[in-house]
Every structure is written in structure tokens, then in C-alpha cells.
Amino acid sequence: MFGTLALFAALLFVASALFGLTRRPHASLPLAQLILALAASALGILHWRASGDTRWLVGGVLLLGAAVPSWASRGRRAVLIAAIVCGLLGTALYGAASASPKKPVTPAVR
């Protein structure tokens, strides 16, 4: 459940960050990007704790790294593009982790 929500929030973050490259985005867009990136990061890290797949952890860290630059860009395109690249990489890792088959957990043999 956390994985699906994390992937959805990450996709919304990337879409809103790409929309932020337009000429006149809404003034509340950077705050929305910050909230989406932090939510995607936290949900991905929670899913990593449940699943043990490190791609969720790395994707969460990348989205956490994209959160502040997207919020602080305030018109600086290079900073926003760097945040978009981090967000795309994190979203790609989330997608790869979601698409891979789940390994069954086997109990330790004594």
C-alpha cells in the first residue's frame, strides 16, 4: 500500500515540477512540490522498511534530495532541472521496484 502511494506521489511531483518550467506557474506550486516530494520520500522509505528492497530506500533519498531544490528554486531553472532529474531517478527506481516480482520470505532453517 505504501509503495503504490509513494509511486503516485512521486509521479505527481515530477509532473508538477515539469509544469513549473512553464512561463507562469501558480505561486503555490513550489509548496505543493515540496509536500509531494516529502510525502513520496517518506512513503517510499516506509515501504522499504516493510519490503526490504533497497531500491525504495535509494528512491526515497533521491526524492528527499529533490524536495528542497524544487521548493527553493523560485525561478532558477537550473536548480529546478536538477530537482526534476533527482525526482525522475527516484520515480524510476520506485517503478522498477514495483514491477519486479516479490521474493517469498523464507524462515531461517536451524
N, CA, C and O atoms as CSV, one atom per row, in Angstrom:
chain,resi,resn,atom,element,x,y,z
A,1,MET,N,N,0.817,-1.190,0.000
A,1,MET,CA,C,0.000,0.000,0.000
A,1,MET,C,C,0.863,1.258,0.000
A,1,MET,O,O,0.601,2.199,-0.750
A,2,PHE,N,N,1.905,1.268,0.856
A,2,PHE,CA,C,2.784,2.433,0.890
A,2,PHE,C,C,3.498,2.619,-0.442
A,2,PHE,O,O,3.732,3.746,-0.877
A,3,GLY,N,N,3.842,1.512,-1.083
A,3,GLY,CA,C,4.548,1.586,-2.358
A,3,GLY,C,C,3.727,2.236,-3.449
A,3,GLY,O,O,4.244,3.043,-4.222
A,4,THR,N,N,2.455,1.894,-3.519
A,4,THR,CA,C,1.579,2.480,-4.526
A,4,THR,C,C,1.395,3.974,-4.280
A,4,THR,O,O,1.437,4.773,-5.216
A,5,LEU,N,N,1.193,4.344,-3.033
A,5,LEU,CA,C,1.044,5.765,-2.703
A,5,LEU,C,C,2.338,6.535,-2.961
A,5,LEU,O,O,2.300,7.676,-3.421
A,6,ALA,N,N,3.478,5.917,-2.668
A,6,ALA,CA,C,4.764,6.574,-2.910
A,6,ALA,C,C,4.987,6.792,-4.398
A,6,ALA,O,O,5.434,7.863,-4.809
A,7,LEU,N,N,4.679,5.786,-5.209
A,7,LEU,CA,C,4.838,5.919,-6.649
A,7,LEU,C,C,3.908,6.995,-7.202
A,7,LEU,O,O,4.317,7.781,-8.057
A,8,PHE,N,N,2.671,7.042,-6.731
A,8,PHE,CA,C,1.719,8.055,-7.192
A,8,PHE,C,C,2.177,9.463,-6.795
A,8,PHE,O,O,2.106,10.384,-7.609
A,9,ALA,N,N,2.644,9.637,-5.556
A,9,ALA,CA,C,3.123,10.948,-5.112
A,9,ALA,C,C,4.369,11.358,-5.887
A,9,ALA,O,O,4.536,12.535,-6.207
A,10,ALA,N,N,5.241,10.408,-6.191
A,10,ALA,CA,C,6.444,10.727,-6.964
A,10,ALA,C,C,6.089,11.153,-8.379
A,10,ALA,O,O,6.680,12.092,-8.913
A,11,LEU,N,N,5.129,10.470,-8.989
A,11,LEU,CA,C,4.690,10.858,-10.328
A,11,LEU,C,C,4.062,12.251,-10.319
A,11,LEU,O,O,4.299,13.047,-11.227
A,12,LEU,N,N,3.267,12.542,-9.303
A,12,LEU,CA,C,2.676,13.879,-9.198
A,12,LEU,C,C,3.751,14.948,-8.987
A,12,LEU,O,O,3.647,16.054,-9.518
A,13,PHE,N,N,4.790,14.608,-8.202
A,13,PHE,CA,C,5.880,15.561,-8.002
A,13,PHE,C,C,6.572,15.870,-9.315
A,13,PHE,O,O,6.802,17.036,-9.635
A,14,VAL,N,N,6.907,14.838,-10.081
A,14,VAL,CA,C,7.611,15.054,-11.348
A,14,VAL,C,C,6.733,15.849,-12.309
A,14,VAL,O,O,7.221,16.748,-12.993
A,15,ALA,N,N,5.452,15.528,-12.368
A,15,ALA,CA,C,4.543,16.271,-13.250
A,15,ALA,C,C,4.447,17.742,-12.839
A,15,ALA,O,O,4.459,18.630,-13.692
A,16,SER,N,N,4.353,17.995,-11.530
A,16,SER,CA,C,4.264,19.386,-11.089
A,16,SER,C,C,5.582,20.126,-11.286
A,16,SER,O,O,5.585,21.326,-11.563
A,17,ALA,N,N,6.697,19.420,-11.146
A,17,ALA,CA,C,7.988,20.072,-11.383
A,17,ALA,C,C,8.176,20.394,-12.866
A,17,ALA,O,O,8.718,21.444,-13.212
A,18,LEU,N,N,7.731,19.494,-13.736
A,18,LEU,CA,C,7.792,19.798,-15.170
A,18,LEU,C,C,6.862,20.952,-15.523
A,18,LEU,O,O,7.190,21.779,-16.373
A,19,PHE,N,N,5.713,21.008,-14.876
A,19,PHE,CA,C,4.805,22.130,-15.090
A,19,PHE,C,C,5.426,23.429,-14.572
A,19,PHE,O,O,5.133,24.507,-15.091
A,20,GLY,N,N,6.279,23.330,-13.552
A,20,GLY,CA,C,6.952,24.511,-13.010
A,20,GLY,C,C,7.904,25.158,-13.988
A,20,GLY,O,O,8.308,26.305,-13.794
A,21,LEU,N,N,8.271,24.438,-15.046
A,21,LEU,CA,C,9.139,25.023,-16.068
A,21,LEU,C,C,8.389,25.932,-17.024
A,21,LEU,O,O,9.007,26.599,-17.854
A,22,THR,N,N,7.069,25.969,-16.922
A,22,THR,CA,C,6.298,26.850,-17.797
A,22,THR,C,C,6.556,28.300,-17.417
A,22,THR,O,O,7.206,28.587,-16.412
A,23,ARG,N,N,6.052,29.183,-18.209
A,23,ARG,CA,C,6.331,30.604,-18.003
A,23,ARG,C,C,5.806,31.136,-16.684
A,23,ARG,O,O,6.537,31.795,-15.944
A,24,ARG,N,N,4.552,30.860,-16.383
A,24,ARG,CA,C,3.941,31.456,-15.200
A,24,ARG,C,C,3.198,30.416,-14.374
A,24,ARG,O,O,1.970,30.354,-14.417
A,25,PRO,N,N,3.932,29.597,-13.621
A,25,PRO,CA,C,3.224,28.649,-12.753
A,25,PRO,C,C,2.594,29.383,-11.573
A,25,PRO,O,O,2.972,30.512,-11.257
A,26,HIS,N,N,1.647,28.742,-10.938
A,26,HIS,CA,C,0.961,29.329,-9.798
A,26,HIS,C,C,1.944,29.526,-8.642
A,26,HIS,O,O,2.911,28.775,-8.522
A,27,ALA,N,N,1.710,30.513,-7.805
A,27,ALA,CA,C,2.638,30.843,-6.716
A,27,ALA,C,C,2.722,29.749,-5.656
A,27,ALA,O,O,3.733,29.647,-4.961
A,28,SER,N,N,1.687,28.937,-5.519
A,28,SER,CA,C,1.704,27.880,-4.502
A,28,SER,C,C,2.311,26.578,-5.019
A,28,SER,O,O,2.377,25.600,-4.274
A,29,LEU,N,N,2.751,26.543,-6.262
A,29,LEU,CA,C,3.302,25.318,-6.835
A,29,LEU,C,C,4.571,24.836,-6.124
A,29,LEU,O,O,4.689,23.632,-5.894
A,30,PRO,N,N,5.529,25.702,-5.761
A,30,PRO,CA,C,6.710,25.200,-5.048
A,30,PRO,C,C,6.378,24.534,-3.714
A,30,PRO,O,O,7.020,23.551,-3.344
A,31,LEU,N,N,5.398,25.046,-2.994
A,31,LEU,CA,C,5.000,24.411,-1.731
A,31,LEU,C,C,4.360,23.049,-1.990
A,31,LEU,O,O,4.602,22.098,-1.247
A,32,ALA,N,N,3.550,22.955,-3.034
A,32,ALA,CA,C,2.937,21.675,-3.390
A,32,ALA,C,C,4.002,20.661,-3.798
A,32,ALA,O,O,3.898,19.480,-3.470
A,33,GLN,N,N,5.032,21.126,-4.518
A,33,GLN,CA,C,6.128,20.235,-4.907
A,33,GLN,C,C,6.885,19.743,-3.686
A,33,GLN,O,O,7.256,18.571,-3.616
A,34,LEU,N,N,7.115,20.612,-2.737
A,34,LEU,CA,C,7.810,20.221,-1.509
A,34,LEU,C,C,7.016,19.155,-0.756
A,34,LEU,O,O,7.583,18.157,-0.311
A,35,ILE,N,N,5.725,19.359,-0.616
A,35,ILE,CA,C,4.881,18.409,0.107
A,35,ILE,C,C,4.828,17.068,-0.626
A,35,ILE,O,O,4.920,16.016,0.007
A,36,LEU,N,N,4.680,17.096,-1.953
A,36,LEU,CA,C,4.627,15.853,-2.721
A,36,LEU,C,C,5.935,15.080,-2.638
A,36,LEU,O,O,5.925,13.860,-2.478
A,37,ALA,N,N,7.064,15.784,-2.747
A,37,ALA,CA,C,8.352,15.096,-2.696
A,37,ALA,C,C,8.617,14.519,-1.310
A,37,ALA,O,O,9.132,13.407,-1.192
A,38,LEU,N,N,8.275,15.257,-0.269
A,38,LEU,CA,C,8.472,14.735,1.084
A,38,LEU,C,C,7.552,13.550,1.360
A,38,LEU,O,O,7.956,12.584,2.008
A,39,ALA,N,N,6.311,13.624,0.867
A,39,ALA,CA,C,5.387,12.506,1.056
A,39,ALA,C,C,5.862,11.271,0.295
A,39,ALA,O,O,5.821,10.160,0.823
A,40,ALA,N,N,6.310,11.462,-0.938
A,40,ALA,CA,C,6.806,10.333,-1.728
A,40,ALA,C,C,8.039,9.718,-1.083
A,40,ALA,O,O,8.197,8.497,-1.068
A,41,SER,N,N,8.901,10.559,-0.555
A,41,SER,CA,C,10.104,10.065,0.110
A,41,SER,C,C,9.763,9.279,1.371
A,41,SER,O,O,10.272,8.177,1.575
A,42,ALA,N,N,8.911,9.839,2.208
A,42,ALA,CA,C,8.556,9.163,3.462
A,42,ALA,C,C,7.823,7.848,3.201
A,42,ALA,O,O,8.093,6.848,3.866
A,43,LEU,N,N,6.903,7.842,2.241
A,43,LEU,CA,C,6.175,6.620,1.938
A,43,LEU,C,C,7.091,5.555,1.334
A,43,LEU,O,O,6.941,4.367,1.624
A,44,GLY,N,N,8.029,5.975,0.505
A,44,GLY,CA,C,8.981,5.023,-0.071
A,44,GLY,C,C,9.886,4.412,0.982
A,44,GLY,O,O,10.180,3.218,0.934
A,45,ILE,N,N,10.327,5.224,1.933
A,45,ILE,CA,C,11.184,4.701,2.999
A,45,ILE,C,C,10.381,3.784,3.913
A,45,ILE,O,O,10.912,2.779,4.385
A,46,LEU,N,N,9.122,4.102,4.175
A,46,LEU,CA,C,8.269,3.200,4.954
A,46,LEU,C,C,8.068,1.867,4.230
A,46,LEU,O,O,8.058,0.807,4.856
A,47,HIS,N,N,7.910,1.932,2.914
A,47,HIS,CA,C,7.742,0.698,2.156
A,47,HIS,C,C,9.037,-0.115,2.143
A,47,HIS,O,O,8.994,-1.345,2.150
A,48,TRP,N,N,10.174,0.555,2.123
A,48,TRP,CA,C,11.456,-0.147,2.206
A,48,TRP,C,C,11.556,-0.919,3.515
A,48,TRP,O,O,12.028,-2.055,3.536
A,49,ARG,N,N,11.112,-0.300,4.607
A,49,ARG,CA,C,11.154,-0.988,5.906
A,49,ARG,C,C,10.286,-2.240,5.890
A,49,ARG,O,O,10.614,-3.231,6.543
A,50,ALA,N,N,9.187,-2.202,5.151
A,50,ALA,CA,C,8.289,-3.355,5.106
A,50,ALA,C,C,8.765,-4.427,4.119
A,50,ALA,O,O,8.600,-5.621,4.370
A,51,SER,N,N,9.355,-3.998,2.995
A,51,SER,CA,C,9.702,-4.960,1.948
A,51,SER,C,C,11.164,-5.391,1.971
A,51,SER,O,O,11.478,-6.518,1.588
A,52,GLY,N,N,12.053,-4.522,2.410
A,52,GLY,CA,C,13.472,-4.849,2.422
A,52,GLY,C,C,14.174,-4.607,1.094
A,52,GLY,O,O,15.372,-4.871,0.990
A,53,ASP,N,N,13.478,-4.118,0.081
A,53,ASP,CA,C,14.077,-3.830,-1.226
A,53,ASP,C,C,14.746,-2.459,-1.167
A,53,ASP,O,O,14.077,-1.452,-0.935
A,54,THR,N,N,16.055,-2.417,-1.374
A,54,THR,CA,C,16.799,-1.168,-1.193
A,54,THR,C,C,16.506,-0.131,-2.277
A,54,THR,O,O,16.869,1.035,-2.121
A,55,ARG,N,N,15.862,-0.529,-3.361
A,55,ARG,CA,C,15.511,0.469,-4.375
A,55,ARG,C,C,14.522,1.490,-3.823
A,55,ARG,O,O,14.523,2.647,-4.243
A,56,TRP,N,N,13.684,1.069,-2.891
A,56,TRP,CA,C,12.755,2.005,-2.245
A,56,TRP,C,C,13.517,3.010,-1.392
A,56,TRP,O,O,13.156,4.186,-1.341
A,57,LEU,N,N,14.560,2.555,-0.727
A,57,LEU,CA,C,15.357,3.462,0.111
A,57,LEU,C,C,16.107,4.480,-0.746
A,57,LEU,O,O,16.095,5.674,-0.448
A,58,VAL,N,N,16.758,4.010,-1.806
A,58,VAL,CA,C,17.523,4.912,-2.668
A,58,VAL,C,C,16.596,5.897,-3.370
A,58,VAL,O,O,16.919,7.080,-3.485
A,59,GLY,N,N,15.445,5.417,-3.842
A,59,GLY,CA,C,14.468,6.314,-4.455
A,59,GLY,C,C,13.953,7.347,-3.477
A,59,GLY,O,O,13.749,8.504,-3.843
A,60,GLY,N,N,13.740,6.937,-2.220
A,60,GLY,CA,C,13.299,7.880,-1.196
A,60,GLY,C,C,14.330,8.946,-0.906
A,60,GLY,O,O,13.989,10.111,-0.706
A,61,VAL,N,N,15.593,8.550,-0.883
A,61,VAL,CA,C,16.666,9.521,-0.649
A,61,VAL,C,C,16.773,10.485,-1.831
A,61,VAL,O,O,16.976,11.683,-1.637
A,62,LEU,N,N,16.636,9.969,-3.048
A,62,LEU,CA,C,16.670,10.851,-4.224
A,62,LEU,C,C,15.510,11.843,-4.210
A,62,LEU,O,O,15.691,13.019,-4.525
A,63,LEU,N,N,14.332,11.373,-3.848
A,63,LEU,CA,C,13.192,12.294,-3.785
A,63,LEU,C,C,13.330,13.277,-2.632
A,63,LEU,O,O,12.873,14.416,-2.730
A,64,LEU,N,N,13.948,12.855,-1.557
A,64,LEU,CA,C,14.221,13.784,-0.462
A,64,LEU,C,C,15.209,14.847,-0.918
A,64,LEU,O,O,15.085,16.016,-0.552
A,65,GLY,N,N,16.189,14.440,-1.720
A,65,GLY,CA,C,17.138,15.400,-2.277
A,65,GLY,C,C,16.514,16.328,-3.302
A,65,GLY,O,O,17.039,17.413,-3.551
A,66,ALA,N,N,15.411,15.926,-3.896
A,66,ALA,CA,C,14.723,16.772,-4.879
A,66,ALA,C,C,13.739,17.720,-4.235
A,66,ALA,O,O,13.293,18.675,-4.870
A,67,ALA,N,N,13.392,17.474,-2.987
A,67,ALA,CA,C,12.341,18.266,-2.340
A,67,ALA,C,C,12.750,19.716,-2.149
A,67,ALA,O,O,12.046,20.623,-2.593
A,68,VAL,N,N,13.858,19.938,-1.507
A,68,VAL,CA,C,14.263,21.303,-1.164
A,68,VAL,C,C,14.661,22.122,-2.389
A,68,VAL,O,O,14.263,23.283,-2.476
A,69,PRO,N,N,15.435,21.575,-3.349
A,69,PRO,CA,C,15.742,22.399,-4.528
A,69,PRO,C,C,14.506,22.810,-5.317
A,69,PRO,O,O,14.459,23.915,-5.857
A,70,SER,N,N,13.507,21.937,-5.392
A,70,SER,CA,C,12.304,22.316,-6.142
A,70,SER,C,C,11.556,23.433,-5.423
A,70,SER,O,O,10.972,24.305,-6.065
A,71,TRP,N,N,11.573,23.408,-4.097
A,71,TRP,CA,C,10.880,24.440,-3.334
A,71,TRP,C,C,11.659,25.746,-3.345
A,71,TRP,O,O,11.067,26.824,-3.395
A,72,ALA,N,N,12.974,25.656,-3.299
A,72,ALA,CA,C,13.805,26.854,-3.208
A,72,ALA,C,C,14.200,27.423,-4.564
A,72,ALA,O,O,14.910,28.428,-4.621
A,73,SER,N,N,13.760,26.810,-5.654
A,73,SER,CA,C,14.222,27.261,-6.968
A,73,SER,C,C,13.781,28.682,-7.275
A,73,SER,O,O,14.583,29.484,-7.753
A,74,ARG,N,N,12.532,29.006,-7.011
A,74,ARG,CA,C,11.990,30.368,-7.168
A,74,ARG,C,C,12.470,31.047,-8.462
A,74,ARG,O,O,12.999,32.158,-8.436
A,75,GLY,N,N,12.274,30.356,-9.584
A,75,GLY,CA,C,12.610,30.958,-10.861
A,75,GLY,C,C,13.952,30.558,-11.420
A,75,GLY,O,O,14.244,30.876,-12.572
A,76,ARG,N,N,14.773,29.880,-10.664
A,76,ARG,CA,C,16.072,29.449,-11.189
A,76,ARG,C,C,15.876,28.104,-11.878
A,76,ARG,O,O,15.673,27.078,-11.228
A,77,ARG,N,N,15.940,28.131,-13.181
A,77,ARG,CA,C,15.638,26.941,-13.969
A,77,ARG,C,C,16.640,25.825,-13.749
A,77,ARG,O,O,16.253,24.656,-13.733
A,78,ALA,N,N,17.914,26.145,-13.579
A,78,ALA,CA,C,18.934,25.102,-13.421
A,78,ALA,C,C,18.705,24.298,-12.140
A,78,ALA,O,O,18.890,23.081,-12.128
A,79,VAL,N,N,18.309,24.971,-11.079
A,79,VAL,CA,C,18.043,24.282,-9.811
A,79,VAL,C,C,16.798,23.408,-9.945
A,79,VAL,O,O,16.767,22.287,-9.437
A,80,LEU,N,N,15.778,23.915,-10.622
A,80,LEU,CA,C,14.565,23.136,-10.826
A,80,LEU,C,C,14.829,21.929,-11.723
A,80,LEU,O,O,14.263,20.860,-11.495
A,81,ILE,N,N,15.666,22.080,-12.720
A,81,ILE,CA,C,16.005,20.952,-13.594
A,81,ILE,C,C,16.773,19.894,-12.820
A,81,ILE,O,O,16.559,18.701,-13.039
A,82,ALA,N,N,17.661,20.298,-11.922
A,82,ALA,CA,C,18.368,19.327,-11.080
A,82,ALA,C,C,17.390,18.576,-10.180
A,82,ALA,O,O,17.537,17.370,-9.978
A,83,ALA,N,N,16.410,19.267,-9.647
A,83,ALA,CA,C,15.385,18.612,-8.825
A,83,ALA,C,C,14.550,17.649,-9.661
A,83,ALA,O,O,14.178,16.574,-9.189
A,84,ILE,N,N,14.259,18.030,-10.894
A,84,ILE,CA,C,13.491,17.149,-11.777
A,84,ILE,C,C,14.274,15.879,-12.085
A,84,ILE,O,O,13.703,14.789,-12.104
A,85,VAL,N,N,15.575,16.011,-12.327
A,85,VAL,CA,C,16.404,14.831,-12.607
A,85,VAL,C,C,16.417,13.892,-11.401
A,85,VAL,O,O,16.262,12.682,-11.561
A,86,CYS,N,N,16.601,14.437,-10.202
A,86,CYS,CA,C,16.559,13.593,-8.991
A,86,CYS,C,C,15.192,12.949,-8.819
A,86,CYS,O,O,15.100,11.777,-8.452
A,87,GLY,N,N,14.141,13.698,-9.079
A,87,GLY,CA,C,12.792,13.155,-8.973
A,87,GLY,C,C,12.520,12.065,-9.992
A,87,GLY,O,O,11.881,11.062,-9.674
A,88,LEU,N,N,13.002,12.252,-11.218
A,88,LEU,CA,C,12.825,11.226,-12.242
A,88,LEU,C,C,13.575,9.949,-11.890
A,88,LEU,O,O,13.054,8.850,-12.080
A,89,LEU,N,N,14.799,10.087,-11.376
A,89,LEU,CA,C,15.567,8.904,-10.982
A,89,LEU,C,C,14.890,8.161,-9.835
A,89,LEU,O,O,14.810,6.932,-9.851
A,90,GLY,N,N,14.403,8.901,-8.840
A,90,GLY,CA,C,13.695,8.272,-7.730
A,90,GLY,C,C,12.417,7.596,-8.179
A,90,GLY,O,O,12.101,6.498,-7.721
A,91,THR,N,N,11.671,8.243,-9.077
A,91,THR,CA,C,10.436,7.659,-9.589
A,91,THR,C,C,10.729,6.415,-10.414
A,91,THR,O,O,9.985,5.436,-10.347
A,92,ALA,N,N,11.808,6.443,-11.195
A,92,ALA,CA,C,12.187,5.259,-11.976
A,92,ALA,C,C,12.545,4.091,-11.063
A,92,ALA,O,O,12.189,2.947,-11.350
A,93,LEU,N,N,13.241,4.369,-9.972
A,93,LEU,CA,C,13.553,3.297,-9.023
A,93,LEU,C,C,12.287,2.761,-8.369
A,93,LEU,O,O,12.161,1.551,-8.178
A,94,TYR,N,N,11.363,3.622,-8.026
A,94,TYR,CA,C,10.090,3.175,-7.460
A,94,TYR,C,C,9.350,2.288,-8.461
A,94,TYR,O,O,8.810,1.245,-8.093
A,95,GLY,N,N,9.328,2.705,-9.718
A,95,GLY,CA,C,8.651,1.913,-10.746
A,95,GLY,C,C,9.307,0.557,-10.956
A,95,GLY,O,O,8.622,-0.453,-11.115
A,96,ALA,N,N,10.647,0.536,-10.955
A,96,ALA,CA,C,11.354,-0.739,-11.119
A,96,ALA,C,C,11.113,-1.656,-9.933
A,96,ALA,O,O,10.963,-2.866,-10.103
A,97,ALA,N,N,11.075,-1.095,-8.742
A,97,ALA,CA,C,10.833,-1.917,-7.560
A,97,ALA,C,C,9.394,-2.423,-7.532
A,97,ALA,O,O,9.130,-3.526,-7.054
A,98,SER,N,N,8.476,-1.626,-8.037
A,98,SER,CA,C,7.072,-2.054,-8.067
A,98,SER,C,C,6.837,-3.137,-9.110
A,98,SER,O,O,6.002,-4.020,-8.912
A,99,ALA,N,N,7.564,-3.074,-10.214
A,99,ALA,CA,C,7.338,-4.001,-11.315
A,99,ALA,C,C,8.019,-5.344,-11.117
A,99,ALA,O,O,7.628,-6.328,-11.746
A,100,SER,N,N,9.023,-5.408,-10.262
A,100,SER,CA,C,9.746,-6.664,-10.098
A,100,SER,C,C,8.938,-7.635,-9.247
A,100,SER,O,O,8.201,-7.225,-8.350
A,101,PRO,N,N,9.082,-8.918,-9.535
A,101,PRO,CA,C,8.334,-9.899,-8.735
A,101,PRO,C,C,8.840,-9.939,-7.299
A,101,PRO,O,O,10.024,-9.746,-7.023
A,102,LYS,N,N,7.924,-10.192,-6.421
A,102,LYS,CA,C,8.259,-10.232,-4.992
A,102,LYS,C,C,8.910,-11.562,-4.656
A,102,LYS,O,O,8.443,-12.616,-5.086
A,103,LYS,N,N,9.986,-11.510,-3.887
A,103,LYS,CA,C,10.646,-12.725,-3.435
A,103,LYS,C,C,9.927,-13.246,-2.193
A,103,LYS,O,O,9.643,-12.472,-1.279
A,104,PRO,N,N,9.636,-14.516,-2.146
A,104,PRO,CA,C,8.988,-15.032,-0.930
A,104,PRO,C,C,9.967,-15.018,0.250
A,104,PRO,O,O,11.155,-15.307,0.102
A,105,VAL,N,N,9.445,-14.682,1.386
A,105,VAL,CA,C,10.261,-14.651,2.593
A,105,VAL,C,C,10.252,-16.049,3.180
A,105,VAL,O,O,9.200,-16.597,3.509
A,106,THR,N,N,11.454,-16.620,3.306
A,106,THR,CA,C,11.558,-17.960,3.876
A,106,THR,C,C,12.149,-17.864,5.274
A,106,THR,O,O,13.081,-17.093,5.504
A,107,PRO,N,N,11.628,-18.620,6.180
A,107,PRO,CA,C,12.176,-18.583,7.534
A,107,PRO,C,C,13.566,-19.216,7.579
A,107,PRO,O,O,13.898,-20.074,6.761
A,108,ALA,N,N,14.349,-18.792,8.522
A,108,ALA,CA,C,15.693,-19.338,8.676
A,108,ALA,C,C,15.616,-20.795,9.108
A,108,ALA,O,O,14.805,-21.163,9.959
A,109,VAL,N,N,16.472,-21.616,8.509
A,109,VAL,CA,C,16.492,-23.040,8.820
A,109,VAL,C,C,17.546,-23.276,9.896
A,109,VAL,O,O,18.678,-22.805,9.786
A,110,ARG,N,N,17.167,-23.998,10.920
A,110,ARG,CA,C,18.114,-24.270,12.009
A,110,ARG,C,C,18.537,-25.693,11.998
A,110,ARG,O,O,19.333,-26.107,12.842
